[in-house]
Every structure is written in C-alpha cells, then in structure tokens.
Amino acid sequence: MIIGSHVNFTNEQLLGSAKQAISYGANAFMFYTGAPQNTIRKPLDENLKEQAFKYMHENNISMDNVICHAPYIINLANNTNEEKWQFSINFLKQELNRCKFLNIKYIVVHPGSAVGLEKEVALQNISNALNNIILEDSPMVLLETMAGKGSECGCSLEEIKTILDHVNSKNIGVCLDTCHLNDAGYDMHDFTTFLNQFDQIIGIDKIHCVHLNDSKNALAAHKDRHENLGLGTIGYNTLLNIANNEQLKNVPKILETPYVEKLYPPFKFEIDSLKKGVENPYLIQDIIEYYK
C-alpha cells in the first residue's frame, strides 16, 4: 500500500517533511511549500533538498509518491477581476517552478469557484489558465474532485472532463478526494462502479493521487467536512477497500483527516490501522494518550 498524509514544510523544508512522514510510518506524503492560506514563500535551500533526497532514498520513499498541494487562495475559474486572475496564474507558475526545483512530479490544484459566472465560462477560464501555466517540462497538475459547496467547479466528473478536454498538455491529471466525492453525490461504498464510471468519462489512467478521507456529511451534502477514518459516513471498511483497490495500487493515497482536538495529528495511527487492515475502535483515545 502506498500510503501517507499531509505533512508540514518547516525550516528543514522537504527534509523535515520526509522526516515527519517516516515518523508516521508512511511511504508517501503531501506538503504545501508554504501556508495554504497565503502567498508567503521562503527561498528553497539546495543543501536541504539534497539531504532530503538522501534521507528519502535511505527510507524507501520514492519521488513518485511525493505530492505538492497548491494553496487554496488560487482561483483559476473567475476572471471578472483580470488582475486577481493573473495573480492566481502567476502564483501557480511559481509553485510549479518550486516543485520543479524539488523534483516533485505532481501538484494538486483546486479548480476554483465561479463566483457569479456561468459554470461553462468558469470551466473555460480554468482551461485557459492552465494552458497559460503548464509547460512541456512542468510537473503534472492534478485537478482535485470537489464537494460542490458554493460555486465550486470540478464537483462532477463531467466538469473535470470539460476542463481536461480543453487543456493542450499531457501534464494534466486528476486527484480523487473521497470526502469530496461523497459530498458531491458519488457513493464511495460502491467504489468499483464509481471507478468504471470514471474510466468511461475521463479514463482511469488520469488518476495519480487519492485523498483518503472520511466525511462528516451525508451523501450529496455539498459541504466538504473531513472526518477521521471510520468515524464518518463513508466508513473504515469502504476506505480500506479503496486504499487496497487493485486498479489504483500504484497511486499514492494521502490522508487529510482532521487533527484530534485540533492539536494531535492522527496519521500515525490511521496509517497503522490501514496497514493492518483492522479498524481501531480506540483511535481517538490512542491518539490523545500518545501525544499527551
């Protein structure tokens, strides 16, 4: 199983991220190159990068299983304010350059929100922006499936396909998010049927990352509230089956489940549970006891 979680990008940069992933028992991880809510970015350090590569090699983490996530503030869908739209484009270009420096192959991007525009116009804006951003040697941009809250784009497979069909690059793919898919109305309990549907509409070869999250919400709630494994409406066994799906065995699965009591990362225990294939009924208690 290729399994990991969101990790921090601290003063040690990629090296610190890799160390945190190993402490969780992971062989994959996802990080932001800075805070996801802003554009403040520190210069990347060549020496720390080389140390990270050495550490990851020694601990059997392949660069194929390291994912970057673009900040939430990027909105490629709405160009009503040309200056803001160009800012999003330029900042994502910078993020791609930072990924390229770090030898990261994939960056996950939220497609954006229409915010008053017709969906068709917003989807075309996203494609136009990506055509301006993605170069032949760029890391691959993975469009994340969204829950459909507000005017989010990319909350259906058809919307994702519309964007992909108008991007003139091979460096484009998809990141599935199980919580978002549930909240958008796709039943994760019948994941085989969903994958068949995805394959017919988009093509399963476009999937390069899975965000493995439970959901606090009912099917088709359009709310986007992540839950710890086994404590939501999707359930542990369904998520375990997705993690072990044979068609996606080479695709990294990344946990974005919430911190317990907003303080304690759950990932070490959730990863251990998935590896063992047995739900931990004392998950929350074990996490609190371990960190206290």
Residue pairs with C-beta under 8 A, 6 or more apart in sequence:
1 243
1 244
1 249
1 253
1 274
1 275
2 27
2 28
2 65
2 249
2 250
2 251
2 252
2 253
3 26
3 27
3 28
3 212
3 243
3 252
3 253
3 255
3 271
3 274
3 275
4 21
4 24
4 26
4 27
4 28
4 29
4 30
4 65
4 252
4 253
4 254
4 255
4 267
4 271
5 21
5 24
5 26
5 29
5 30
5 254
5 255
5 256
5 257
5 265
5 267
5 270
5 271
6 29
6 30
6 31
6 69
6 254
6 255
6 256
6 267
7 17
7 20
7 21
7 24
7 29
7 30
7 31
8 16
8 17
8 20
8 31
9 16
9 17
9 31
9 32
9 33
9 34
10 16
10 17
12 19
12 48
13 42
13 44
13 45
13 48
13 49
13 52
14 31
14 48
14 49
14 52
14 102
15 48
15 49
15 51
15 52
15 55
17 29
17 31
17 52
18 29
18 52
18 55
18 56
18 59
18 61
19 55
20 29
21 27
21 28
21 29
21 61
22 59
22 61
23 268
24 265
24 267
24 268
24 271
25 268
25 271
25 272
25 275
26 61
26 267
26 271
27 60
27 61
27 62
27 65
28 61
28 65
28 66
28 67
28 252
28 253
28 254
29 61
29 65
29 66
29 67
29 254
30 66
30 67
30 68
30 69
30 108
30 209
30 252
30 254
30 256
31 66
31 67
31 68
31 69
32 68
32 69
32 70
32 71
33 41
33 44
33 68
33 95
33 98
33 99
33 102
34 40
34 41
34 42
34 71
35 71
36 69
36 71
36 72
36 73
37 71
37 72
37 73
38 71
38 73
39 71
39 73
39 91
41 94
41 98
44 98
44 101
44 102
49 101
49 102
49 103
52 102
53 63
53 103
56 62
56 63
56 66
63 103
63 104
63 105
64 105
64 252
65 252
66 104
66 105
66 106
67 104
67 106
67 107
67 108
67 142
67 175
67 209
67 252
67 254
68 95
68 98
68 99
68 102
68 104
68 106
68 107
68 108
68 139
69 107
69 108
70 92
70 95
70 107
70 108
70 109
70 110
71 91
71 95
72 110
73 88
73 91
74 88
74 91
74 92
74 109
74 110
74 112
75 84
75 85
75 88
75 112
75 113
75 115
76 85
76 88
76 89
76 92
76 109
76 111
76 112
76 125
76 126
76 129
76 130
77 111
77 112
77 113
77 114
77 115
77 117
77 122
77 123
77 125
77 126
77 153
78 84
78 85
78 112
78 113
78 114
78 115
78 116
78 117
78 122
78 125
79 85
79 125
80 115
80 116
80 117
85 125
85 129
88 112
88 129
89 129
89 132
89 133
92 109
92 129
92 133
93 133
95 107
96 107
96 133
96 134
96 135
96 138
96 139
96 141
99 105
99 107
99 139
100 137
100 138
100 139
104 139
105 139
105 140
106 139
106 140
106 142
106 173
106 208
106 209
107 139
107 140
107 141
107 142
108 142
108 144
108 175
108 209
108 211
109 141
109 142
109 143
109 144
110 144
110 146
110 152
110 154
111 123
111 126
111 143
111 144
111 146
111 152
111 153
111 154
111 159
111 160
111 163
112 122
112 125
112 126
112 152
112 153
112 154
113 122
113 150
113 151
113 152
113 153
114 121
114 122
114 151
114 152
114 153
115 151
116 151
117 125
117 151
119 151
119 153
119 159
120 162
122 151
122 153
123 153
123 159
123 162
123 163
123 166
124 166
126 153
126 154
126 163
127 162
127 163
127 165
127 166
127 167
128 166
130 141
130 163
130 167
130 169
130 172
131 166
131 167
131 168
131 169
133 141
134 141
134 167
134 169
134 171
134 172
135 169
135 171
136 169
136 171
138 169
138 171
139 171
140 171
140 172
140 173
140 208
141 171
141 172
141 173
142 172
142 173
142 174
142 175
142 208
142 209
143 154
143 160
143 163
143 164
143 172
143 173
143 174
143 175
144 154
144 174
144 175
144 177
144 180
144 211
145 154
145 155
145 157
145 160
145 174
145 175
145 176
145 177
145 180
145 181
145 184
146 152
146 153
146 154
146 155
146 177
146 180
146 184
146 224
147 155
147 177
147 179
147 180
147 183
147 184
147 221
147 222
147 223
147 224
148 155
148 156
148 183
148 184
148 185
148 222
149 183
149 222
149 223
149 224
153 159
153 163
154 160
154 163
155 180
155 184
155 222
156 184
157 197
157 198
157 201
157 202
158 201
160 174
160 202
161 201
161 202
164 172
164 174
164 202
164 206
172 206
173 206
173 207
173 208
174 202
174 206
174 207
174 208
175 207
175 208
175 209
175 210
175 211
176 207
176 209
176 210
176 211
177 210
177 211
177 213
177 256
178 188
178 210
178 211
178 212
178 213
178 214
178 215
178 234
178 239
178 242
179 211
179 213
179 214
179 215
179 224
179 225
179 226
179 227
179 232
179 234
179 256
180 211
180 224
181 188
181 194
182 188
182 215
182 217
182 219
182 233
182 234
183 215
183 217
183 219
183 220
183 221
183 222
183 223
183 224
183 225
184 220
184 222
185 219
185 220
185 222
186 194
187 193
187 194
187 219
188 194
188 234
188 238
188 239
188 242
189 234
189 235
189 238
191 238
191 241
191 242
191 245
195 204
195 245
195 247
195 248
198 204
198 207
204 247
207 248
207 251
208 251
208 252
209 251
209 252
209 254
210 242
210 248
210 251
210 252
210 253
210 254
211 253
211 254
211 255
211 256
212 229
212 239
212 242
212 243
212 253
212 254
212 255
213 226
213 227
213 255
213 256
213 257
214 226
214 227
214 228
214 229
214 230
214 231
214 232
214 233
214 234
214 235
214 236
214 239
214 257
215 221
215 225
215 226
215 227
215 232
215 233
215 234
216 223
216 225
216 226
216 227
216 232
216 233
217 223
217 224
217 225
217 232
217 233
218 233
219 233
226 232
226 256
226 257
226 258
227 233
227 257
227 258
228 257
228 258
228 260
228 266
228 270
228 283
228 284
229 236
229 239
229 255
229 257
229 266
229 270
229 273
229 274
229 279
229 283
230 236
230 239
230 273
230 279
230 280
230 283
231 283
231 284
236 273
236 279
237 279
239 274
240 274
240 277
240 279
242 248
242 253
243 253
243 274
244 277
255 266
255 267
255 270
255 271
257 266
257 267
257 270
258 266
259 265
259 266
260 266
260 284
260 287
260 288
261 288
263 291
264 287
264 288
264 290
264 291
265 287
265 291
266 283
266 287
268 290
269 280
269 283
269 286
269 287
269 290
270 283
272 280
273 279
273 280
273 283
280 286
